[in-house]
Amino acid sequence: MASALTLRVLDELGRSIVAGQIPAGSIWLLDDLVTRHGVSRTAVRDAIKVLEAQGLVRPRRHVGIEVLGQQDWDALSDNVVRWRLDGPDRLEALHQISELRSAIEPMAAELAARHATAEQRRAIDEAALGMQHTGAVPDLEAYLRHDVVFHRTLLQASVNPMFASLAYLVERVLDARTHHHLMPERPNEDAIRLHRRVAEAIATKDATAARQRMEAIVTEAVDAVDEMVDES
């Protein structure tokens, strides 16, 4: 497990790259990073290894550590997603992830309707009902928790491990929209209704309806982000 110092350096360096504060092609020297961050060479090396694995930097022998451009980043890395959603191109990242969701979640809903266990169907239904109750208050933090459970359980219930592995992406988007004040003060009633209808389709094993209703949810999400982009 990485030390707290390594994680701090990793977060500071990663955020600076993703935010564009350090342009691609820049060269870092290990000793300069040690001095700047006031940590050991080991902590810096360990942070650099993680950044290298995620495509943000590349050590160059006898030169230093080269900062790479966005085309080299591991776009689906949890760190990269988190840093982008916290950074200045947040809306662009939200748009891109919303487009990815539109390609994945409808099929996941169809598969969930076919394969979900009784426990998963119940969890999805309870999460949708929780969204309805907390959205009416409104309590956005509680709403977020139910929304995350809904989508995470649905992706897991698809029994496709590739879909399930992307649950963190949806969680990051939902969290970012809530904590960066990109959600309306009262959650969209149509979105809540659609979540309830997806839950009903999964409960009754109606795969076609589950897919169509999830398509409506992700379309609403893409449209909401696009509207924010237009207003920015």
Biotite code that builds the C-alpha atoms (Angstrom):
import biotite.structure as struc

atoms = struc.array([
    struc.Atom([0.000, 0.000, 0.000], chain_id="A", res_id=1, res_name="MET", atom_name="CA", element="C"),
    struc.Atom([1.316, 3.433, -0.954], chain_id="A", res_id=2, res_name="ALA", atom_name="CA", element="C"),
    struc.Atom([2.329, 5.739, 1.850], chain_id="A", res_id=3, res_name="SER", atom_name="CA", element="C"),
    struc.Atom([0.401, 8.916, 2.649], chain_id="A", res_id=4, res_name="ALA", atom_name="CA", element="C"),
    struc.Atom([3.315, 10.989, 1.316], chain_id="A", res_id=5, res_name="LEU", atom_name="CA", element="C"),
    struc.Atom([3.334, 9.072, -1.963], chain_id="A", res_id=6, res_name="THR", atom_name="CA", element="C"),
    struc.Atom([-0.411, 9.560, -2.347], chain_id="A", res_id=7, res_name="LEU", atom_name="CA", element="C"),
    struc.Atom([-0.069, 13.283, -1.658], chain_id="A", res_id=8, res_name="ARG", atom_name="CA", element="C"),
    struc.Atom([2.669, 13.712, -4.263], chain_id="A", res_id=9, res_name="VAL", atom_name="CA", element="C"),
    struc.Atom([0.736, 11.556, -6.739], chain_id="A", res_id=10, res_name="LEU", atom_name="CA", element="C"),
    struc.Atom([-2.385, 13.654, -6.296], chain_id="A", res_id=11, res_name="ASP", atom_name="CA", element="C"),
    struc.Atom([-0.550, 16.967, -6.601], chain_id="A", res_id=12, res_name="GLU", atom_name="CA", element="C"),
    struc.Atom([1.393, 15.939, -9.707], chain_id="A", res_id=13, res_name="LEU", atom_name="CA", element="C"),
    struc.Atom([-1.555, 14.202, -11.351], chain_id="A", res_id=14, res_name="GLY", atom_name="CA", element="C"),
    struc.Atom([-3.888, 17.118, -10.837], chain_id="A", res_id=15, res_name="ARG", atom_name="CA", element="C"),
    struc.Atom([-1.329, 19.591, -12.185], chain_id="A", res_id=16, res_name="SER", atom_name="CA", element="C"),
    struc.Atom([-0.900, 17.565, -15.378], chain_id="A", res_id=17, res_name="ILE", atom_name="CA", element="C"),
    struc.Atom([-4.589, 16.922, -15.971], chain_id="A", res_id=18, res_name="VAL", atom_name="CA", element="C"),
    struc.Atom([-5.474, 20.572, -15.283], chain_id="A", res_id=19, res_name="ALA", atom_name="CA", element="C"),
    struc.Atom([-2.966, 21.649, -17.950], chain_id="A", res_id=20, res_name="GLY", atom_name="CA", element="C"),
    struc.Atom([-0.781, 23.499, -15.458], chain_id="A", res_id=21, res_name="GLN", atom_name="CA", element="C"),
    struc.Atom([2.165, 21.379, -16.606], chain_id="A", res_id=22, res_name="ILE", atom_name="CA", element="C"),
    struc.Atom([2.215, 21.267, -20.426], chain_id="A", res_id=23, res_name="PRO", atom_name="CA", element="C"),
    struc.Atom([3.002, 18.120, -22.378], chain_id="A", res_id=24, res_name="ALA", atom_name="CA", element="C"),
    struc.Atom([6.691, 17.841, -23.164], chain_id="A", res_id=25, res_name="GLY", atom_name="CA", element="C"),
    struc.Atom([7.803, 19.352, -19.857], chain_id="A", res_id=26, res_name="SER", atom_name="CA", element="C"),
    struc.Atom([10.737, 17.589, -18.204], chain_id="A", res_id=27, res_name="ILE", atom_name="CA", element="C"),
    struc.Atom([10.910, 16.942, -14.483], chain_id="A", res_id=28, res_name="TRP", atom_name="CA", element="C"),
    struc.Atom([14.074, 16.056, -12.595], chain_id="A", res_id=29, res_name="LEU", atom_name="CA", element="C"),
    struc.Atom([13.692, 13.672, -9.687], chain_id="A", res_id=30, res_name="LEU", atom_name="CA", element="C"),
    struc.Atom([15.744, 15.781, -7.275], chain_id="A", res_id=31, res_name="ASP", atom_name="CA", element="C"),
    struc.Atom([13.719, 18.884, -8.144], chain_id="A", res_id=32, res_name="ASP", atom_name="CA", element="C"),
    struc.Atom([10.503, 17.051, -7.307], chain_id="A", res_id=33, res_name="LEU", atom_name="CA", element="C"),
    struc.Atom([11.997, 15.839, -4.011], chain_id="A", res_id=34, res_name="VAL", atom_name="CA", element="C"),
    struc.Atom([12.903, 19.405, -3.051], chain_id="A", res_id=35, res_name="THR", atom_name="CA", element="C"),
    struc.Atom([9.650, 20.929, -4.237], chain_id="A", res_id=36, res_name="ARG", atom_name="CA", element="C"),
    struc.Atom([7.427, 18.478, -2.371], chain_id="A", res_id=37, res_name="HIS", atom_name="CA", element="C"),
    struc.Atom([9.654, 17.989, 0.667], chain_id="A", res_id=38, res_name="GLY", atom_name="CA", element="C"),
    struc.Atom([9.475, 14.197, 0.598], chain_id="A", res_id=39, res_name="VAL", atom_name="CA", element="C"),
    struc.Atom([11.867, 11.309, 0.094], chain_id="A", res_id=40, res_name="SER", atom_name="CA", element="C"),
    struc.Atom([13.114, 10.080, -3.271], chain_id="A", res_id=41, res_name="ARG", atom_name="CA", element="C"),
    struc.Atom([11.237, 6.847, -2.597], chain_id="A", res_id=42, res_name="THR", atom_name="CA", element="C"),
    struc.Atom([7.914, 8.687, -2.244], chain_id="A", res_id=43, res_name="ALA", atom_name="CA", element="C"),
    struc.Atom([8.508, 10.576, -5.499], chain_id="A", res_id=44, res_name="VAL", atom_name="CA", element="C"),
    struc.Atom([9.634, 7.461, -7.372], chain_id="A", res_id=45, res_name="ARG", atom_name="CA", element="C"),
    struc.Atom([6.546, 5.555, -6.240], chain_id="A", res_id=46, res_name="ASP", atom_name="CA", element="C"),
    struc.Atom([4.283, 8.403, -7.348], chain_id="A", res_id=47, res_name="ALA", atom_name="CA", element="C"),
    struc.Atom([6.026, 8.573, -10.724], chain_id="A", res_id=48, res_name="ILE", atom_name="CA", element="C"),
    struc.Atom([5.522, 4.827, -11.214], chain_id="A", res_id=49, res_name="LYS", atom_name="CA", element="C"),
    struc.Atom([1.768, 5.261, -10.820], chain_id="A", res_id=50, res_name="VAL", atom_name="CA", element="C"),
    struc.Atom([1.696, 8.251, -13.171], chain_id="A", res_id=51, res_name="LEU", atom_name="CA", element="C"),
    struc.Atom([3.728, 6.269, -15.710], chain_id="A", res_id=52, res_name="GLU", atom_name="CA", element="C"),
    struc.Atom([1.327, 3.318, -15.483], chain_id="A", res_id=53, res_name="ALA", atom_name="CA", element="C"),
    struc.Atom([-1.568, 5.686, -16.193], chain_id="A", res_id=54, res_name="GLN", atom_name="CA", element="C"),
    struc.Atom([0.154, 7.280, -19.175], chain_id="A", res_id=55, res_name="GLY", atom_name="CA", element="C"),
    struc.Atom([0.745, 10.739, -17.709], chain_id="A", res_id=56, res_name="LEU", atom_name="CA", element="C"),
    struc.Atom([4.550, 10.652, -17.692], chain_id="A", res_id=57, res_name="VAL", atom_name="CA", element="C"),
    struc.Atom([7.426, 8.725, -19.265], chain_id="A", res_id=58, res_name="ARG", atom_name="CA", element="C"),
    struc.Atom([10.909, 8.445, -17.765], chain_id="A", res_id=59, res_name="PRO", atom_name="CA", element="C"),
    struc.Atom([13.594, 9.231, -20.339], chain_id="A", res_id=60, res_name="ARG", atom_name="CA", element="C"),
    struc.Atom([17.070, 7.924, -19.655], chain_id="A", res_id=61, res_name="ARG", atom_name="CA", element="C"),
    struc.Atom([19.638, 10.683, -19.079], chain_id="A", res_id=62, res_name="HIS", atom_name="CA", element="C"),
    struc.Atom([16.932, 13.329, -19.629], chain_id="A", res_id=63, res_name="VAL", atom_name="CA", element="C"),
    struc.Atom([14.365, 13.192, -16.856], chain_id="A", res_id=64, res_name="GLY", atom_name="CA", element="C"),
    struc.Atom([10.649, 12.521, -16.552], chain_id="A", res_id=65, res_name="ILE", atom_name="CA", element="C"),
    struc.Atom([8.639, 13.698, -19.545], chain_id="A", res_id=66, res_name="GLU", atom_name="CA", element="C"),
    struc.Atom([5.049, 14.871, -19.093], chain_id="A", res_id=67, res_name="VAL", atom_name="CA", element="C"),
    struc.Atom([2.765, 13.330, -21.733], chain_id="A", res_id=68, res_name="LEU", atom_name="CA", element="C"),
    struc.Atom([-0.272, 14.748, -23.500], chain_id="A", res_id=69, res_name="GLY", atom_name="CA", element="C"),
    struc.Atom([-3.887, 13.696, -23.067], chain_id="A", res_id=70, res_name="GLN", atom_name="CA", element="C"),
    struc.Atom([-3.702, 11.359, -26.057], chain_id="A", res_id=71, res_name="GLN", atom_name="CA", element="C"),
    struc.Atom([-1.380, 9.126, -23.987], chain_id="A", res_id=72, res_name="ASP", atom_name="CA", element="C"),
    struc.Atom([-3.420, 9.073, -20.775], chain_id="A", res_id=73, res_name="TRP", atom_name="CA", element="C"),
    struc.Atom([-5.320, 6.021, -19.603], chain_id="A", res_id=74, res_name="ASP", atom_name="CA", element="C"),
    struc.Atom([-8.685, 7.748, -19.980], chain_id="A", res_id=75, res_name="ALA", atom_name="CA", element="C"),
    struc.Atom([-10.506, 5.110, -17.909], chain_id="A", res_id=76, res_name="LEU", atom_name="CA", element="C"),
    struc.Atom([-8.087, 5.200, -14.984], chain_id="A", res_id=77, res_name="SER", atom_name="CA", element="C"),
    struc.Atom([-9.952, 6.064, -11.805], chain_id="A", res_id=78, res_name="ASP", atom_name="CA", element="C"),
    struc.Atom([-7.323, 8.687, -10.946], chain_id="A", res_id=79, res_name="ASN", atom_name="CA", element="C"),
    struc.Atom([-7.491, 10.347, -14.358], chain_id="A", res_id=80, res_name="VAL", atom_name="CA", element="C"),
    struc.Atom([-11.292, 10.377, -14.284], chain_id="A", res_id=81, res_name="VAL", atom_name="CA", element="C"),
    struc.Atom([-11.312, 11.848, -10.779], chain_id="A", res_id=82, res_name="ARG", atom_name="CA", element="C"),
    struc.Atom([-8.747, 14.532, -11.603], chain_id="A", res_id=83, res_name="TRP", atom_name="CA", element="C"),
    struc.Atom([-10.580, 15.527, -14.788], chain_id="A", res_id=84, res_name="ARG", atom_name="CA", element="C"),
    struc.Atom([-13.911, 15.773, -13.000], chain_id="A", res_id=85, res_name="LEU", atom_name="CA", element="C"),
    struc.Atom([-12.271, 17.991, -10.377], chain_id="A", res_id=86, res_name="ASP", atom_name="CA", element="C"),
    struc.Atom([-10.432, 20.081, -12.964], chain_id="A", res_id=87, res_name="GLY", atom_name="CA", element="C"),
    struc.Atom([-11.163, 22.896, -15.420], chain_id="A", res_id=88, res_name="PRO", atom_name="CA", element="C"),
    struc.Atom([-12.370, 20.577, -18.219], chain_id="A", res_id=89, res_name="ASP", atom_name="CA", element="C"),
    struc.Atom([-14.950, 19.007, -15.882], chain_id="A", res_id=90, res_name="ARG", atom_name="CA", element="C"),
    struc.Atom([-17.864, 19.579, -18.265], chain_id="A", res_id=91, res_name="LEU", atom_name="CA", element="C"),
    struc.Atom([-16.010, 18.028, -21.201], chain_id="A", res_id=92, res_name="GLU", atom_name="CA", element="C"),
    struc.Atom([-15.188, 14.990, -19.063], chain_id="A", res_id=93, res_name="ALA", atom_name="CA", element="C"),
    struc.Atom([-18.808, 14.733, -17.933], chain_id="A", res_id=94, res_name="LEU", atom_name="CA", element="C"),
    struc.Atom([-19.954, 14.876, -21.545], chain_id="A", res_id=95, res_name="HIS", atom_name="CA", element="C"),
    struc.Atom([-17.528, 12.168, -22.658], chain_id="A", res_id=96, res_name="GLN", atom_name="CA", element="C"),
    struc.Atom([-18.410, 9.833, -19.799], chain_id="A", res_id=97, res_name="ILE", atom_name="CA", element="C"),
    struc.Atom([-22.127, 10.445, -20.366], chain_id="A", res_id=98, res_name="SER", atom_name="CA", element="C"),
    struc.Atom([-21.654, 9.390, -24.005], chain_id="A", res_id=99, res_name="GLU", atom_name="CA", element="C"),
    struc.Atom([-19.894, 6.237, -22.810], chain_id="A", res_id=100, res_name="LEU", atom_name="CA", element="C"),
    struc.Atom([-22.768, 5.522, -20.423], chain_id="A", res_id=101, res_name="ARG", atom_name="CA", element="C"),
    struc.Atom([-25.237, 5.847, -23.298], chain_id="A", res_id=102, res_name="SER", atom_name="CA", element="C"),
    struc.Atom([-23.389, 3.059, -25.101], chain_id="A", res_id=103, res_name="ALA", atom_name="CA", element="C"),
    struc.Atom([-23.154, 0.740, -22.086], chain_id="A", res_id=104, res_name="ILE", atom_name="CA", element="C"),
    struc.Atom([-25.968, 1.150, -19.590], chain_id="A", res_id=105, res_name="GLU", atom_name="CA", element="C"),
    struc.Atom([-28.942, 0.342, -21.867], chain_id="A", res_id=106, res_name="PRO", atom_name="CA", element="C"),
    struc.Atom([-27.391, -3.037, -22.725], chain_id="A", res_id=107, res_name="MET", atom_name="CA", element="C"),
    struc.Atom([-26.503, -3.558, -19.063], chain_id="A", res_id=108, res_name="ALA", atom_name="CA", element="C"),
    struc.Atom([-30.139, -2.907, -18.122], chain_id="A", res_id=109, res_name="ALA", atom_name="CA", element="C"),
    struc.Atom([-31.320, -5.440, -20.701], chain_id="A", res_id=110, res_name="GLU", atom_name="CA", element="C"),
    struc.Atom([-28.906, -8.034, -19.347], chain_id="A", res_id=111, res_name="LEU", atom_name="CA", element="C"),
    struc.Atom([-29.861, -7.217, -15.754], chain_id="A", res_id=112, res_name="ALA", atom_name="CA", element="C"),
    struc.Atom([-33.523, -7.853, -16.584], chain_id="A", res_id=113, res_name="ALA", atom_name="CA", element="C"),
    struc.Atom([-32.507, -11.305, -17.790], chain_id="A", res_id=114, res_name="ARG", atom_name="CA", element="C"),
    struc.Atom([-29.908, -12.277, -15.213], chain_id="A", res_id=115, res_name="HIS", atom_name="CA", element="C"),
    struc.Atom([-30.334, -10.295, -11.967], chain_id="A", res_id=116, res_name="ALA", atom_name="CA", element="C"),
    struc.Atom([-30.769, -12.288, -8.792], chain_id="A", res_id=117, res_name="THR", atom_name="CA", element="C"),
    struc.Atom([-33.803, -11.734, -6.584], chain_id="A", res_id=118, res_name="ALA", atom_name="CA", element="C"),
    struc.Atom([-31.576, -9.826, -4.172], chain_id="A", res_id=119, res_name="GLU", atom_name="CA", element="C"),
    struc.Atom([-30.250, -7.559, -6.933], chain_id="A", res_id=120, res_name="GLN", atom_name="CA", element="C"),
    struc.Atom([-33.764, -6.882, -8.273], chain_id="A", res_id=121, res_name="ARG", atom_name="CA", element="C"),
    struc.Atom([-34.829, -5.928, -4.765], chain_id="A", res_id=122, res_name="ARG", atom_name="CA", element="C"),
    struc.Atom([-31.784, -3.673, -4.283], chain_id="A", res_id=123, res_name="ALA", atom_name="CA", element="C"),
    struc.Atom([-32.459, -1.877, -7.587], chain_id="A", res_id=124, res_name="ILE", atom_name="CA", element="C"),
    struc.Atom([-36.112, -1.389, -6.699], chain_id="A", res_id=125, res_name="ASP", atom_name="CA", element="C"),
    struc.Atom([-35.288, -0.105, -3.202], chain_id="A", res_id=126, res_name="GLU", atom_name="CA", element="C"),
    struc.Atom([-32.671, 2.289, -4.616], chain_id="A", res_id=127, res_name="ALA", atom_name="CA", element="C"),
    struc.Atom([-35.178, 3.716, -7.118], chain_id="A", res_id=128, res_name="ALA", atom_name="CA", element="C"),
    struc.Atom([-37.746, 4.114, -4.351], chain_id="A", res_id=129, res_name="LEU", atom_name="CA", element="C"),
    struc.Atom([-35.101, 5.790, -2.175], chain_id="A", res_id=130, res_name="GLY", atom_name="CA", element="C"),
    struc.Atom([-34.363, 8.241, -4.998], chain_id="A", res_id=131, res_name="MET", atom_name="CA", element="C"),
    struc.Atom([-38.054, 9.064, -5.179], chain_id="A", res_id=132, res_name="GLN", atom_name="CA", element="C"),
    struc.Atom([-38.319, 9.732, -1.438], chain_id="A", res_id=133, res_name="HIS", atom_name="CA", element="C"),
    struc.Atom([-35.078, 11.703, -1.034], chain_id="A", res_id=134, res_name="THR", atom_name="CA", element="C"),
    struc.Atom([-35.633, 13.647, -4.251], chain_id="A", res_id=135, res_name="GLY", atom_name="CA", element="C"),
    struc.Atom([-38.926, 14.927, -2.881], chain_id="A", res_id=136, res_name="ALA", atom_name="CA", element="C"),
    struc.Atom([-37.358, 16.333, 0.316], chain_id="A", res_id=137, res_name="VAL", atom_name="CA", element="C"),
    struc.Atom([-34.904, 17.140, -1.323], chain_id="A", res_id=138, res_name="PRO", atom_name="CA", element="C"),
    struc.Atom([-31.812, 15.572, 0.289], chain_id="A", res_id=139, res_name="ASP", atom_name="CA", element="C"),
    struc.Atom([-29.156, 15.506, -2.434], chain_id="A", res_id=140, res_name="LEU", atom_name="CA", element="C"),
    struc.Atom([-26.573, 13.535, -0.425], chain_id="A", res_id=141, res_name="GLU", atom_name="CA", element="C"),
    struc.Atom([-29.067, 10.765, 0.353], chain_id="A", res_id=142, res_name="ALA", atom_name="CA", element="C"),
    struc.Atom([-30.336, 10.917, -3.231], chain_id="A", res_id=143, res_name="TYR", atom_name="CA", element="C"),
    struc.Atom([-26.766, 10.454, -4.486], chain_id="A", res_id=144, res_name="LEU", atom_name="CA", element="C"),
    struc.Atom([-26.278, 7.355, -2.324], chain_id="A", res_id=145, res_name="ARG", atom_name="CA", element="C"),
    struc.Atom([-29.423, 5.724, -3.703], chain_id="A", res_id=146, res_name="HIS", atom_name="CA", element="C"),
    struc.Atom([-28.527, 6.724, -7.275], chain_id="A", res_id=147, res_name="ASP", atom_name="CA", element="C"),
    struc.Atom([-25.069, 5.155, -6.936], chain_id="A", res_id=148, res_name="VAL", atom_name="CA", element="C"),
    struc.Atom([-26.511, 1.907, -5.548], chain_id="A", res_id=149, res_name="VAL", atom_name="CA", element="C"),
    struc.Atom([-29.031, 1.781, -8.400], chain_id="A", res_id=150, res_name="PHE", atom_name="CA", element="C"),
    struc.Atom([-26.444, 2.050, -11.174], chain_id="A", res_id=151, res_name="HIS", atom_name="CA", element="C"),
    struc.Atom([-23.745, -0.023, -9.482], chain_id="A", res_id=152, res_name="ARG", atom_name="CA", element="C"),
    struc.Atom([-26.146, -2.893, -8.789], chain_id="A", res_id=153, res_name="THR", atom_name="CA", element="C"),
    struc.Atom([-27.573, -2.729, -12.300], chain_id="A", res_id=154, res_name="LEU", atom_name="CA", element="C"),
    struc.Atom([-24.126, -2.975, -13.879], chain_id="A", res_id=155, res_name="LEU", atom_name="CA", element="C"),
    struc.Atom([-23.190, -5.853, -11.578], chain_id="A", res_id=156, res_name="GLN", atom_name="CA", element="C"),
    struc.Atom([-26.473, -7.624, -12.346], chain_id="A", res_id=157, res_name="ALA", atom_name="CA", element="C"),
    struc.Atom([-25.590, -7.622, -16.052], chain_id="A", res_id=158, res_name="SER", atom_name="CA", element="C"),
    struc.Atom([-23.215, -10.529, -15.218], chain_id="A", res_id=159, res_name="VAL", atom_name="CA", element="C"),
    struc.Atom([-20.791, -8.957, -17.683], chain_id="A", res_id=160, res_name="ASN", atom_name="CA", element="C"),
    struc.Atom([-17.610, -8.281, -15.689], chain_id="A", res_id=161, res_name="PRO", atom_name="CA", element="C"),
    struc.Atom([-16.526, -5.576, -18.151], chain_id="A", res_id=162, res_name="MET", atom_name="CA", element="C"),
    struc.Atom([-19.728, -3.634, -17.557], chain_id="A", res_id=163, res_name="PHE", atom_name="CA", element="C"),
    struc.Atom([-19.488, -4.201, -13.817], chain_id="A", res_id=164, res_name="ALA", atom_name="CA", element="C"),
    struc.Atom([-15.911, -2.902, -13.779], chain_id="A", res_id=165, res_name="SER", atom_name="CA", element="C"),
    struc.Atom([-17.127, 0.476, -15.063], chain_id="A", res_id=166, res_name="LEU", atom_name="CA", element="C"),
    struc.Atom([-19.433, 1.115, -12.110], chain_id="A", res_id=167, res_name="ALA", atom_name="CA", element="C"),
    struc.Atom([-16.839, 3.476, -10.632], chain_id="A", res_id=168, res_name="TYR", atom_name="CA", element="C"),
    struc.Atom([-17.197, 5.738, -13.694], chain_id="A", res_id=169, res_name="LEU", atom_name="CA", element="C"),
    struc.Atom([-20.890, 6.243, -13.086], chain_id="A", res_id=170, res_name="VAL", atom_name="CA", element="C"),
    struc.Atom([-20.226, 6.799, -9.383], chain_id="A", res_id=171, res_name="GLU", atom_name="CA", element="C"),
    struc.Atom([-17.599, 9.442, -10.188], chain_id="A", res_id=172, res_name="ARG", atom_name="CA", element="C"),
    struc.Atom([-19.974, 11.277, -12.535], chain_id="A", res_id=173, res_name="VAL", atom_name="CA", element="C"),
    struc.Atom([-22.866, 11.236, -10.091], chain_id="A", res_id=174, res_name="LEU", atom_name="CA", element="C"),
    struc.Atom([-20.597, 12.366, -7.270], chain_id="A", res_id=175, res_name="ASP", atom_name="CA", element="C"),
    struc.Atom([-19.095, 15.178, -9.372], chain_id="A", res_id=176, res_name="ALA", atom_name="CA", element="C"),
    struc.Atom([-22.497, 16.481, -10.462], chain_id="A", res_id=177, res_name="ARG", atom_name="CA", element="C"),
    struc.Atom([-23.632, 16.601, -6.843], chain_id="A", res_id=178, res_name="THR", atom_name="CA", element="C"),
    struc.Atom([-20.534, 18.007, -5.163], chain_id="A", res_id=179, res_name="HIS", atom_name="CA", element="C"),
    struc.Atom([-19.681, 20.535, -7.864], chain_id="A", res_id=180, res_name="HIS", atom_name="CA", element="C"),
    struc.Atom([-23.243, 21.884, -7.742], chain_id="A", res_id=181, res_name="HIS", atom_name="CA", element="C"),
    struc.Atom([-24.132, 20.654, -11.231], chain_id="A", res_id=182, res_name="LEU", atom_name="CA", element="C"),
    struc.Atom([-27.388, 19.091, -10.059], chain_id="A", res_id=183, res_name="MET", atom_name="CA", element="C"),
    struc.Atom([-30.639, 21.070, -9.784], chain_id="A", res_id=184, res_name="PRO", atom_name="CA", element="C"),
    struc.Atom([-31.687, 21.882, -6.223], chain_id="A", res_id=185, res_name="GLU", atom_name="CA", element="C"),
    struc.Atom([-34.514, 19.400, -6.664], chain_id="A", res_id=186, res_name="ARG", atom_name="CA", element="C"),
    struc.Atom([-33.730, 16.281, -8.746], chain_id="A", res_id=187, res_name="PRO", atom_name="CA", element="C"),
    struc.Atom([-35.463, 15.988, -12.103], chain_id="A", res_id=188, res_name="ASN", atom_name="CA", element="C"),
    struc.Atom([-38.831, 14.301, -11.602], chain_id="A", res_id=189, res_name="GLU", atom_name="CA", element="C"),
    struc.Atom([-38.715, 12.705, -15.052], chain_id="A", res_id=190, res_name="ASP", atom_name="CA", element="C"),
    struc.Atom([-35.345, 11.133, -14.244], chain_id="A", res_id=191, res_name="ALA", atom_name="CA", element="C"),
    struc.Atom([-36.701, 9.741, -10.978], chain_id="A", res_id=192, res_name="ILE", atom_name="CA", element="C"),
    struc.Atom([-39.752, 8.351, -12.768], chain_id="A", res_id=193, res_name="ARG", atom_name="CA", element="C"),
    struc.Atom([-37.532, 6.689, -15.382], chain_id="A", res_id=194, res_name="LEU", atom_name="CA", element="C"),
    struc.Atom([-35.406, 5.039, -12.692], chain_id="A", res_id=195, res_name="HIS", atom_name="CA", element="C"),
    struc.Atom([-38.583, 3.623, -11.164], chain_id="A", res_id=196, res_name="ARG", atom_name="CA", element="C"),
    struc.Atom([-39.677, 2.319, -14.576], chain_id="A", res_id=197, res_name="ARG", atom_name="CA", element="C"),
    struc.Atom([-36.294, 0.659, -15.181], chain_id="A", res_id=198, res_name="VAL", atom_name="CA", element="C"),
    struc.Atom([-36.555, -1.000, -11.767], chain_id="A", res_id=199, res_name="ALA", atom_name="CA", element="C"),
    struc.Atom([-40.059, -2.231, -12.651], chain_id="A", res_id=200, res_name="GLU", atom_name="CA", element="C"),
    struc.Atom([-38.845, -3.660, -15.968], chain_id="A", res_id=201, res_name="ALA", atom_name="CA", element="C"),
    struc.Atom([-35.981, -5.474, -14.266], chain_id="A", res_id=202, res_name="ILE", atom_name="CA", element="C"),
    struc.Atom([-38.318, -6.773, -11.561], chain_id="A", res_id=203, res_name="ALA", atom_name="CA", element="C"),
    struc.Atom([-40.660, -8.221, -14.215], chain_id="A", res_id=204, res_name="THR", atom_name="CA", element="C"),
    struc.Atom([-37.769, -9.462, -16.397], chain_id="A", res_id=205, res_name="LYS", atom_name="CA", element="C"),
    struc.Atom([-38.843, -7.281, -19.324], chain_id="A", res_id=206, res_name="ASP", atom_name="CA", element="C"),
    struc.Atom([-35.471, -6.917, -21.053], chain_id="A", res_id=207, res_name="ALA", atom_name="CA", element="C"),
    struc.Atom([-36.716, -4.772, -23.949], chain_id="A", res_id=208, res_name="THR", atom_name="CA", element="C"),
    struc.Atom([-38.428, -2.271, -21.670], chain_id="A", res_id=209, res_name="ALA", atom_name="CA", element="C"),
    struc.Atom([-35.399, -2.147, -19.354], chain_id="A", res_id=210, res_name="ALA", atom_name="CA", element="C"),
    struc.Atom([-33.144, -1.252, -22.274], chain_id="A", res_id=211, res_name="ARG", atom_name="CA", element="C"),
    struc.Atom([-35.487, 1.380, -23.707], chain_id="A", res_id=212, res_name="GLN", atom_name="CA", element="C"),
    struc.Atom([-36.098, 3.031, -20.353], chain_id="A", res_id=213, res_name="ARG", atom_name="CA", element="C"),
    struc.Atom([-32.386, 3.111, -19.531], chain_id="A", res_id=214, res_name="MET", atom_name="CA", element="C"),
    struc.Atom([-31.757, 4.710, -22.934], chain_id="A", res_id=215, res_name="GLU", atom_name="CA", element="C"),
    struc.Atom([-34.104, 7.484, -21.853], chain_id="A", res_id=216, res_name="ALA", atom_name="CA", element="C"),
    struc.Atom([-32.175, 7.942, -18.587], chain_id="A", res_id=217, res_name="ILE", atom_name="CA", element="C"),
    struc.Atom([-28.757, 8.238, -20.221], chain_id="A", res_id=218, res_name="VAL", atom_name="CA", element="C"),
    struc.Atom([-30.160, 10.487, -22.957], chain_id="A", res_id=219, res_name="THR", atom_name="CA", element="C"),
    struc.Atom([-31.491, 12.812, -20.255], chain_id="A", res_id=220, res_name="GLU", atom_name="CA", element="C"),
    struc.Atom([-28.041, 12.776, -18.602], chain_id="A", res_id=221, res_name="ALA", atom_name="CA", element="C"),
    struc.Atom([-26.258, 13.654, -21.857], chain_id="A", res_id=222, res_name="VAL", atom_name="CA", element="C"),
    struc.Atom([-28.756, 16.431, -22.592], chain_id="A", res_id=223, res_name="ASP", atom_name="CA", element="C"),
    struc.Atom([-28.339, 17.867, -19.076], chain_id="A", res_id=224, res_name="ALA", atom_name="CA", element="C"),
    struc.Atom([-24.549, 17.991, -19.447], chain_id="A", res_id=225, res_name="VAL", atom_name="CA", element="C"),
    struc.Atom([-24.784, 19.479, -22.952], chain_id="A", res_id=226, res_name="ASP", atom_name="CA", element="C"),
    struc.Atom([-27.053, 22.200, -21.590], chain_id="A", res_id=227, res_name="GLU", atom_name="CA", element="C"),
    struc.Atom([-24.453, 23.031, -18.932], chain_id="A", res_id=228, res_name="MET", atom_name="CA", element="C"),
    struc.Atom([-21.755, 23.171, -21.629], chain_id="A", res_id=229, res_name="VAL", atom_name="CA", element="C"),
    struc.Atom([-23.868, 25.567, -23.718], chain_id="A", res_id=230, res_name="ASP", atom_name="CA", element="C"),
    struc.Atom([-24.404, 27.833, -20.706], chain_id="A", res_id=231, res_name="GLU", atom_name="CA", element="C"),
    struc.Atom([-20.720, 27.886, -19.664], chain_id="A", res_id=232, res_name="SER", atom_name="CA", element="C"),
])
